[in-house]
Amino acid sequence: MPRRPDPTRKQELLQQIIEHLLGSSLSGMTFRTLADALGVSTYSLVYHFGTRAELLHEIVRAITGRQQELLDAHPPATASLESYLQGFASYWQQSQSERNRQLRRLEIEAAMIEALEPESMDIVRTANASYRAAAVASLQGLGLTDHDAEQEAGVMMAIVYGMQVDAVMTGETERVNRNFVAALDQFRQRIEVHRRVRGIPPERGAGASRAAAAR
């Protein structure tokens, strides 16, 4: 009976592969380039991951998992609008570290692969649907109607995703951060209008999330 791959070693290799890809691309990845970079044999990679397609799936799952960990580390508290926005601002600041920008770059590249081959992989699309559902639920918890929560979540996700792409492409993080502060303030104003229409009184202390976003 053939030996089964060691799951511990597989995770070690996967971590090393992701570290290597922070300075490389998915499109140019082969077992040979990875083996040379990691100092292992191509046989070892094939043994643990199977085909290139299976390896790609493992990598993309790990990358989207890191993004989910980042979101989980800054959960959108819905006790108040201010706490929600503070969590949003904290997530943004963490997402703009050099490492997290490179992980986002890889996720964007994976999303492009999915767009070209939708039948072969839907990991990023599934993750984005999960992010959107969580955002909708948070806004519903803040008092928005289902329709308004769906719309505002979709708009803000598109804006943030676009700014993350901007930061990855240009590296102009200070400018992009200023844009995020402005977008977050406009988002606050729209949410306050929705809440006011539903009879929810405005909150005080709006400065904390603005300060967090501007850091």
C-alpha atoms as an extended CHARMM CRD file, in Angstrom:
* protein
*
       215  EXT
         1         1  MET       CA              0.0000000000        0.0000000000        0.0000000000  PROA      1               0.0000000000
         2         2  PRO       CA              1.4850000000        3.3980000000       -0.9810000000  PROA      2               0.0000000000
         3         3  ARG       CA              2.3190000000        5.8820000000        1.7690000000  PROA      3               0.0000000000
         4         4  ARG       CA             -0.2190000000        8.6480000000        2.3210000000  PROA      4               0.0000000000
         5         5  PRO       CA              1.0780000000       12.2300000000        2.1850000000  PROA      5               0.0000000000
         6         6  ASP       CA              1.9810000000       13.6780000000        5.5780000000  PROA      6               0.0000000000
         7         7  PRO       CA             -0.5620000000       16.4920000000        6.1940000000  PROA      7               0.0000000000
         8         8  THR       CA              1.9130000000       18.3470000000        8.4000000000  PROA      8               0.0000000000
         9         9  ARG       CA              4.5640000000       18.3770000000        5.6990000000  PROA      9               0.0000000000
        10        10  LYS       CA              1.9690000000       19.3590000000        3.1250000000  PROA      10              0.0000000000
        11        11  GLN       CA              0.9960000000       22.4260000000        5.1620000000  PROA      11              0.0000000000
        12        12  GLU       CA              4.6540000000       23.3430000000        5.6200000000  PROA      12              0.0000000000
        13        13  LEU       CA              5.1790000000       23.1850000000        1.8660000000  PROA      13              0.0000000000
        14        14  LEU       CA              2.0130000000       25.1780000000        1.2090000000  PROA      14              0.0000000000
        15        15  GLN       CA              3.1890000000       27.9090000000        3.5790000000  PROA      15              0.0000000000
        16        16  GLN       CA              6.5730000000       28.0230000000        1.8410000000  PROA      16              0.0000000000
        17        17  ILE       CA              4.8810000000       28.1820000000       -1.5630000000  PROA      17              0.0000000000
        18        18  ILE       CA              2.7330000000       31.1320000000       -0.5100000000  PROA      18              0.0000000000
        19        19  GLU       CA              5.7840000000       32.9440000000        0.8860000000  PROA      19              0.0000000000
        20        20  HSD       CA              7.5120000000       32.4270000000       -2.4620000000  PROA      20              0.0000000000
        21        21  LEU       CA              4.4740000000       33.6520000000       -4.4010000000  PROA      21              0.0000000000
        22        22  LEU       CA              4.4080000000       36.9220000000       -2.4510000000  PROA      22              0.0000000000
        23        23  GLY       CA              7.1570000000       37.9370000000       -4.8560000000  PROA      23              0.0000000000
        24        24  SER       CA              5.9860000000       35.9470000000       -7.8700000000  PROA      24              0.0000000000
        25        25  SER       CA              2.8000000000       35.1250000000       -9.7760000000  PROA      25              0.0000000000
        26        26  LEU       CA              0.3420000000       32.2820000000      -10.1140000000  PROA      26              0.0000000000
        27        27  SER       CA              0.4620000000       32.3920000000      -13.9030000000  PROA      27              0.0000000000
        28        28  GLY       CA              4.1760000000       31.5770000000      -14.0670000000  PROA      28              0.0000000000
        29        29  MET       CA              4.0310000000       28.8930000000      -11.3900000000  PROA      29              0.0000000000
        30        30  THR       CA              5.1460000000       25.3780000000      -12.2870000000  PROA      30              0.0000000000
        31        31  PHE       CA              6.2800000000       22.4490000000      -10.1950000000  PROA      31              0.0000000000
        32        32  ARG       CA              9.7980000000       23.0590000000      -11.4940000000  PROA      32              0.0000000000
        33        33  THR       CA              9.9190000000       26.7540000000      -10.5450000000  PROA      33              0.0000000000
        34        34  LEU       CA              8.5090000000       25.9790000000       -7.1110000000  PROA      34              0.0000000000
        35        35  ALA       CA             10.8700000000       23.0600000000       -6.5590000000  PROA      35              0.0000000000
        36        36  ASP       CA             13.8610000000       25.2310000000       -7.4590000000  PROA      36              0.0000000000
        37        37  ALA       CA             12.6800000000       28.0710000000       -5.2010000000  PROA      37              0.0000000000
        38        38  LEU       CA             11.9470000000       25.8090000000       -2.2350000000  PROA      38              0.0000000000
        39        39  GLY       CA             14.9290000000       23.5070000000       -2.6430000000  PROA      39              0.0000000000
        40        40  VAL       CA             12.7950000000       20.3710000000       -2.9130000000  PROA      40              0.0000000000
        41        41  SER       CA             12.1690000000       17.8440000000       -5.6670000000  PROA      41              0.0000000000
        42        42  THR       CA              9.3050000000       18.1040000000       -8.1250000000  PROA      42              0.0000000000
        43        43  TYR       CA              8.3850000000       14.5850000000       -7.0340000000  PROA      43              0.0000000000
        44        44  SER       CA              7.8220000000       15.8330000000       -3.4860000000  PROA      44              0.0000000000
        45        45  LEU       CA              5.3980000000       18.5070000000       -4.7180000000  PROA      45              0.0000000000
        46        46  VAL       CA              3.5270000000       16.1050000000       -6.9880000000  PROA      46              0.0000000000
        47        47  TYR       CA              3.3770000000       13.5670000000       -4.1560000000  PROA      47              0.0000000000
        48        48  HSD       CA              1.7570000000       16.0490000000       -1.7630000000  PROA      48              0.0000000000
        49        49  PHE       CA             -0.4010000000       18.0870000000       -4.1550000000  PROA      49              0.0000000000
        50        50  GLY       CA             -1.1230000000       15.9490000000       -7.2130000000  PROA      50              0.0000000000
        51        51  THR       CA             -1.6380000000       18.0070000000      -10.3600000000  PROA      51              0.0000000000
        52        52  ARG       CA             -0.8760000000       21.6740000000      -10.9460000000  PROA      52              0.0000000000
        53        53  ALA       CA             -4.6260000000       22.3750000000      -10.9120000000  PROA      53              0.0000000000
        54        54  GLU       CA             -4.9660000000       20.7000000000       -7.5170000000  PROA      54              0.0000000000
        55        55  LEU       CA             -2.0080000000       22.6860000000       -6.2000000000  PROA      55              0.0000000000
        56        56  LEU       CA             -3.5490000000       25.9110000000       -7.5160000000  PROA      56              0.0000000000
        57        57  HSD       CA             -6.7880000000       25.1390000000       -5.6840000000  PROA      57              0.0000000000
        58        58  GLU       CA             -4.8790000000       24.5460000000       -2.4480000000  PROA      58              0.0000000000
        59        59  ILE       CA             -3.0210000000       27.8430000000       -2.8310000000  PROA      59              0.0000000000
        60        60  VAL       CA             -6.1550000000       29.8700000000       -3.5770000000  PROA      60              0.0000000000
        61        61  ARG       CA             -8.0310000000       28.2900000000       -0.6590000000  PROA      61              0.0000000000
        62        62  ALA       CA             -5.1370000000       29.2180000000        1.6310000000  PROA      62              0.0000000000
        63        63  ILE       CA             -5.0130000000       32.7910000000        0.3150000000  PROA      63              0.0000000000
        64        64  THR       CA             -8.7470000000       33.3850000000        0.6960000000  PROA      64              0.0000000000
        65        65  GLY       CA             -8.4960000000       31.7850000000        4.1210000000  PROA      65              0.0000000000
        66        66  ARG       CA             -5.9330000000       34.4220000000        5.1220000000  PROA      66              0.0000000000
        67        67  GLN       CA             -8.3030000000       37.1670000000        3.9950000000  PROA      67              0.0000000000
        68        68  GLN       CA            -11.0710000000       35.6030000000        6.0750000000  PROA      68              0.0000000000
        69        69  GLU       CA             -8.7310000000       35.4870000000        9.0710000000  PROA      69              0.0000000000
        70        70  LEU       CA             -8.1180000000       39.2070000000        8.6090000000  PROA      70              0.0000000000
        71        71  LEU       CA            -11.8530000000       39.8830000000        8.5670000000  PROA      71              0.0000000000
        72        72  ASP       CA            -12.3790000000       37.6480000000       11.5870000000  PROA      72              0.0000000000
        73        73  ALA       CA             -9.7070000000       39.5980000000       13.4710000000  PROA      73              0.0000000000
        74        74  HSD       CA            -11.7500000000       42.7790000000       12.9630000000  PROA      74              0.0000000000
        75        75  PRO       CA            -15.3800000000       41.6500000000       13.2070000000  PROA      75              0.0000000000
        76        76  PRO       CA            -17.9330000000       44.3600000000       12.3620000000  PROA      76              0.0000000000
        77        77  ALA       CA            -19.5460000000       44.9680000000       15.7480000000  PROA      77              0.0000000000
        78        78  THR       CA            -23.1410000000       46.1070000000       15.3110000000  PROA      78              0.0000000000
        79        79  ALA       CA            -23.8090000000       47.4040000000       18.8130000000  PROA      79              0.0000000000
        80        80  SER       CA            -23.5260000000       50.8620000000       17.2730000000  PROA      80              0.0000000000
        81        81  LEU       CA            -22.7790000000       52.4630000000       13.9320000000  PROA      81              0.0000000000
        82        82  GLU       CA            -19.5730000000       53.8800000000       15.3780000000  PROA      82              0.0000000000
        83        83  SER       CA            -18.2690000000       50.4880000000       16.5260000000  PROA      83              0.0000000000
        84        84  TYR       CA            -19.1460000000       49.0280000000       13.1210000000  PROA      84              0.0000000000
        85        85  LEU       CA            -17.1810000000       51.7380000000       11.3290000000  PROA      85              0.0000000000
        86        86  GLN       CA            -14.2420000000       51.3770000000       13.7130000000  PROA      86              0.0000000000
        87        87  GLY       CA            -14.0560000000       47.6770000000       12.8820000000  PROA      87              0.0000000000
        88        88  PHE       CA            -14.2310000000       48.5060000000        9.1790000000  PROA      88              0.0000000000
        89        89  ALA       CA            -11.4170000000       51.0640000000        9.5170000000  PROA      89              0.0000000000
        90        90  SER       CA             -9.2460000000       48.6250000000       11.4980000000  PROA      90              0.0000000000
        91        91  TYR       CA             -9.7180000000       45.9520000000        8.8410000000  PROA      91              0.0000000000
        92        92  TRP       CA             -8.7010000000       48.4040000000        6.1360000000  PROA      92              0.0000000000
        93        93  GLN       CA             -5.5250000000       49.4330000000        7.9350000000  PROA      93              0.0000000000
        94        94  GLN       CA             -4.4590000000       45.8100000000        8.4140000000  PROA      94              0.0000000000
        95        95  SER       CA             -5.2590000000       44.9900000000        4.7930000000  PROA      95              0.0000000000
        96        96  GLN       CA             -2.7950000000       47.6480000000        3.6310000000  PROA      96              0.0000000000
        97        97  SER       CA              0.3190000000       46.0520000000        5.1010000000  PROA      97              0.0000000000
        98        98  GLU       CA              2.8210000000       45.0180000000        2.4270000000  PROA      98              0.0000000000
        99        99  ARG       CA              2.1840000000       41.3340000000        3.0630000000  PROA      99              0.0000000000
       100       100  ASN       CA             -1.5950000000       41.6320000000        2.9250000000  PROA      100             0.0000000000
       101       101  ARG       CA             -1.4350000000       43.7070000000       -0.2550000000  PROA      101             0.0000000000
       102       102  GLN       CA              0.5790000000       40.9280000000       -1.8960000000  PROA      102             0.0000000000
       103       103  LEU       CA             -1.9190000000       38.3250000000       -0.7040000000  PROA      103             0.0000000000
       104       104  ARG       CA             -4.6830000000       40.4580000000       -2.2210000000  PROA      104             0.0000000000
       105       105  ARG       CA             -2.7010000000       40.6220000000       -5.4650000000  PROA      105             0.0000000000
       106       106  LEU       CA             -2.6150000000       36.8320000000       -5.5830000000  PROA      106             0.0000000000
       107       107  GLU       CA             -6.3290000000       36.6780000000       -4.8250000000  PROA      107             0.0000000000
       108       108  ILE       CA             -7.0350000000       39.1220000000       -7.6490000000  PROA      108             0.0000000000
       109       109  GLU       CA             -4.9600000000       36.9830000000      -10.0060000000  PROA      109             0.0000000000
       110       110  ALA       CA             -6.8830000000       33.9040000000       -8.8820000000  PROA      110             0.0000000000
       111       111  ALA       CA            -10.1580000000       35.7490000000       -9.5140000000  PROA      111             0.0000000000
       112       112  MET       CA             -9.0490000000       36.4530000000      -13.0930000000  PROA      112             0.0000000000
       113       113  ILE       CA             -8.2940000000       32.7530000000      -13.5700000000  PROA      113             0.0000000000
       114       114  GLU       CA            -11.7870000000       31.9390000000      -12.2910000000  PROA      114             0.0000000000
       115       115  ALA       CA            -13.3040000000       34.4620000000      -14.7020000000  PROA      115             0.0000000000
       116       116  LEU       CA            -11.5770000000       32.7520000000      -17.6290000000  PROA      116             0.0000000000
       117       117  GLU       CA            -12.2840000000       29.2110000000      -16.3950000000  PROA      117             0.0000000000
       118       118  PRO       CA            -15.4490000000       29.4850000000      -14.2590000000  PROA      118             0.0000000000
       119       119  GLU       CA            -16.1470000000       25.7690000000      -14.4200000000  PROA      119             0.0000000000
       120       120  SER       CA            -12.7360000000       24.8300000000      -13.0080000000  PROA      120             0.0000000000
       121       121  MET       CA            -12.7180000000       26.8630000000       -9.7910000000  PROA      121             0.0000000000
       122       122  ASP       CA            -15.0760000000       29.0810000000       -7.7820000000  PROA      122             0.0000000000
       123       123  ILE       CA            -13.1230000000       29.5990000000       -4.5550000000  PROA      123             0.0000000000
       124       124  VAL       CA            -12.7620000000       33.3900000000       -4.7750000000  PROA      124             0.0000000000
       125       125  ARG       CA            -16.3570000000       33.8740000000       -5.9170000000  PROA      125             0.0000000000
       126       126  THR       CA            -17.6110000000       31.7650000000       -3.0220000000  PROA      126             0.0000000000
       127       127  ALA       CA            -15.4590000000       33.7410000000       -0.5770000000  PROA      127             0.0000000000
       128       128  ASN       CA            -16.7330000000       37.0610000000       -1.9540000000  PROA      128             0.0000000000
       129       129  ALA       CA            -20.3290000000       35.8780000000       -1.6250000000  PROA      129             0.0000000000
       130       130  SER       CA            -19.6010000000       35.0270000000        2.0150000000  PROA      130             0.0000000000
       131       131  TYR       CA            -18.0710000000       38.4720000000        2.6460000000  PROA      131             0.0000000000
       132       132  ARG       CA            -21.0970000000       40.1490000000        1.0550000000  PROA      132             0.0000000000
       133       133  ALA       CA            -23.5680000000       38.1060000000        3.1020000000  PROA      133             0.0000000000
       134       134  ALA       CA            -21.7340000000       39.0590000000        6.3070000000  PROA      134             0.0000000000
       135       135  ALA       CA            -21.7710000000       42.7440000000        5.3300000000  PROA      135             0.0000000000
       136       136  VAL       CA            -25.4980000000       42.6070000000        4.5740000000  PROA      136             0.0000000000
       137       137  ALA       CA            -26.2310000000       40.9480000000        7.9170000000  PROA      137             0.0000000000
       138       138  SER       CA            -24.2100000000       43.6060000000        9.7620000000  PROA      138             0.0000000000
       139       139  LEU       CA            -26.1000000000       46.4550000000        8.1010000000  PROA      139             0.0000000000
       140       140  GLN       CA            -29.4130000000       44.7670000000        8.8030000000  PROA      140             0.0000000000
       141       141  GLY       CA            -28.3090000000       44.5990000000       12.4360000000  PROA      141             0.0000000000
       142       142  LEU       CA            -27.7880000000       48.3600000000       12.3340000000  PROA      142             0.0000000000
       143       143  GLY       CA            -31.4090000000       48.8480000000       11.3270000000  PROA      143             0.0000000000
       144       144  LEU       CA            -31.3220000000       48.9940000000        7.5300000000  PROA      144             0.0000000000
       145       145  THR       CA            -34.0090000000       47.3230000000        5.4660000000  PROA      145             0.0000000000
       146       146  ASP       CA            -33.0550000000       44.2020000000        3.5210000000  PROA      146             0.0000000000
       147       147  HSD       CA            -33.0090000000       46.1710000000        0.2630000000  PROA      147             0.0000000000
       148       148  ASP       CA            -30.8970000000       49.0260000000        1.6200000000  PROA      148             0.0000000000
       149       149  ALA       CA            -28.4980000000       46.6320000000        3.3600000000  PROA      149             0.0000000000
       150       150  GLU       CA            -27.9910000000       44.6540000000        0.1350000000  PROA      150             0.0000000000
       151       151  GLN       CA            -27.3840000000       47.8110000000       -1.8670000000  PROA      151             0.0000000000
       152       152  GLU       CA            -25.0430000000       49.5280000000        0.5870000000  PROA      152             0.0000000000
       153       153  ALA       CA            -23.0380000000       46.3530000000        1.1760000000  PROA      153             0.0000000000
       154       154  GLY       CA            -22.6190000000       45.8620000000       -2.5680000000  PROA      154             0.0000000000
       155       155  VAL       CA            -21.5980000000       49.4690000000       -3.1740000000  PROA      155             0.0000000000
       156       156  MET       CA            -19.0710000000       49.5990000000       -0.3370000000  PROA      156             0.0000000000
       157       157  MET       CA            -17.5670000000       46.2120000000       -1.1940000000  PROA      157             0.0000000000
       158       158  ALA       CA            -17.0670000000       47.3510000000       -4.7870000000  PROA      158             0.0000000000
       159       159  ILE       CA            -15.4500000000       50.6060000000       -3.6490000000  PROA      159             0.0000000000
       160       160  VAL       CA            -13.1130000000       48.8930000000       -1.1850000000  PROA      160             0.0000000000
       161       161  TYR       CA            -12.1860000000       46.1590000000       -3.6730000000  PROA      161             0.0000000000
       162       162  GLY       CA            -11.4070000000       48.8120000000       -6.2790000000  PROA      162             0.0000000000
       163       163  MET       CA             -9.2140000000       50.7310000000       -3.8470000000  PROA      163             0.0000000000
       164       164  GLN       CA             -7.3690000000       47.5470000000       -2.9030000000  PROA      164             0.0000000000
       165       165  VAL       CA             -6.6770000000       46.9100000000       -6.5880000000  PROA      165             0.0000000000
       166       166  ASP       CA             -5.5170000000       50.5360000000       -6.8990000000  PROA      166             0.0000000000
       167       167  ALA       CA             -3.0910000000       50.0920000000       -3.9810000000  PROA      167             0.0000000000
       168       168  VAL       CA             -1.7420000000       46.8480000000       -5.4510000000  PROA      168             0.0000000000
       169       169  MET       CA             -1.2470000000       48.3350000000       -8.9240000000  PROA      169             0.0000000000
       170       170  THR       CA              0.2040000000       51.7190000000       -7.9750000000  PROA      170             0.0000000000
       171       171  GLY       CA              1.6970000000       51.2490000000       -4.5130000000  PROA      171             0.0000000000
       172       172  GLU       CA              0.3850000000       54.7490000000       -3.6880000000  PROA      172             0.0000000000
       173       173  THR       CA             -0.9370000000       53.7490000000       -0.2970000000  PROA      173             0.0000000000
       174       174  GLU       CA             -1.1220000000       57.2540000000        1.2020000000  PROA      174             0.0000000000
       175       175  ARG       CA             -3.3890000000       58.4570000000       -1.6040000000  PROA      175             0.0000000000
       176       176  VAL       CA             -5.5090000000       55.3150000000       -1.4740000000  PROA      176             0.0000000000
       177       177  ASN       CA             -5.8200000000       55.6200000000        2.3060000000  PROA      177             0.0000000000
       178       178  ARG       CA             -7.0920000000       59.1950000000        1.9140000000  PROA      178             0.0000000000
       179       179  ASN       CA             -9.6310000000       57.9140000000       -0.5790000000  PROA      179             0.0000000000
       180       180  PHE       CA            -10.7360000000       55.2730000000        1.9090000000  PROA      180             0.0000000000
       181       181  VAL       CA            -11.2430000000       57.8900000000        4.6480000000  PROA      181             0.0000000000
       182       182  ALA       CA            -13.4470000000       59.8960000000        2.2670000000  PROA      182             0.0000000000
       183       183  ALA       CA            -15.3740000000       56.7870000000        1.1720000000  PROA      183             0.0000000000
       184       184  LEU       CA            -15.9340000000       55.6960000000        4.7730000000  PROA      184             0.0000000000
       185       185  ASP       CA            -17.2700000000       59.1450000000        5.6820000000  PROA      185             0.0000000000
       186       186  GLN       CA            -19.6760000000       59.0990000000        2.7250000000  PROA      186             0.0000000000
       187       187  PHE       CA            -20.7250000000       55.5850000000        3.6960000000  PROA      187             0.0000000000
       188       188  ARG       CA            -21.4360000000       56.8020000000        7.2350000000  PROA      188             0.0000000000
       189       189  GLN       CA            -23.5900000000       59.6210000000        5.9190000000  PROA      189             0.0000000000
       190       190  ARG       CA            -25.6550000000       57.2730000000        3.7580000000  PROA      190             0.0000000000
       191       191  ILE       CA            -26.1590000000       54.8040000000        6.6190000000  PROA      191             0.0000000000
       192       192  GLU       CA            -27.2070000000       57.6420000000        8.9280000000  PROA      192             0.0000000000
       193       193  VAL       CA            -29.8130000000       58.7200000000        6.3650000000  PROA      193             0.0000000000
       194       194  HSD       CA            -31.1960000000       55.1800000000        6.1020000000  PROA      194             0.0000000000
       195       195  ARG       CA            -31.3750000000       54.9150000000        9.8940000000  PROA      195             0.0000000000
       196       196  ARG       CA            -32.9820000000       58.3330000000       10.2800000000  PROA      196             0.0000000000
       197       197  VAL       CA            -35.7010000000       57.3850000000        7.7950000000  PROA      197             0.0000000000
       198       198  ARG       CA            -36.4540000000       54.3870000000       10.0200000000  PROA      198             0.0000000000
       199       199  GLY       CA            -36.6240000000       56.5340000000       13.1370000000  PROA      199             0.0000000000
       200       200  ILE       CA            -33.2220000000       55.5690000000       14.5830000000  PROA      200             0.0000000000
       201       201  PRO       CA            -31.5930000000       58.5890000000       16.2840000000  PROA      201             0.0000000000
       202       202  PRO       CA            -28.0920000000       59.6880000000       15.2220000000  PROA      202             0.0000000000
       203       203  GLU       CA            -25.0940000000       58.7350000000       17.3520000000  PROA      203             0.0000000000
       204       204  ARG       CA            -22.4370000000       60.9100000000       18.9140000000  PROA      204             0.0000000000
       205       205  GLY       CA            -18.6910000000       60.3560000000       18.8380000000  PROA      205             0.0000000000
       206       206  ALA       CA            -18.1380000000       59.9990000000       15.1170000000  PROA      206             0.0000000000
       207       207  GLY       CA            -14.4710000000       60.9750000000       15.4170000000  PROA      207             0.0000000000
       208       208  ALA       CA            -13.1050000000       57.6210000000       16.5570000000  PROA      208             0.0000000000
       209       209  SER       CA            -13.6610000000       55.7110000000       13.3310000000  PROA      209             0.0000000000
       210       210  ARG       CA            -12.4300000000       58.6640000000       11.2610000000  PROA      210             0.0000000000
       211       211  ALA       CA             -9.2330000000       58.7240000000       13.3060000000  PROA      211             0.0000000000
       212       212  ALA       CA             -8.8290000000       54.9510000000       12.9580000000  PROA      212             0.0000000000
       213       213  ALA       CA             -9.2880000000       55.1420000000        9.1940000000  PROA      213             0.0000000000
       214       214  ALA       CA             -6.7890000000       57.9810000000        8.8660000000  PROA      214             0.0000000000
       215       215  ARG       CA             -3.9500000000       56.2120000000       10.7140000000  PROA      215             0.0000000000
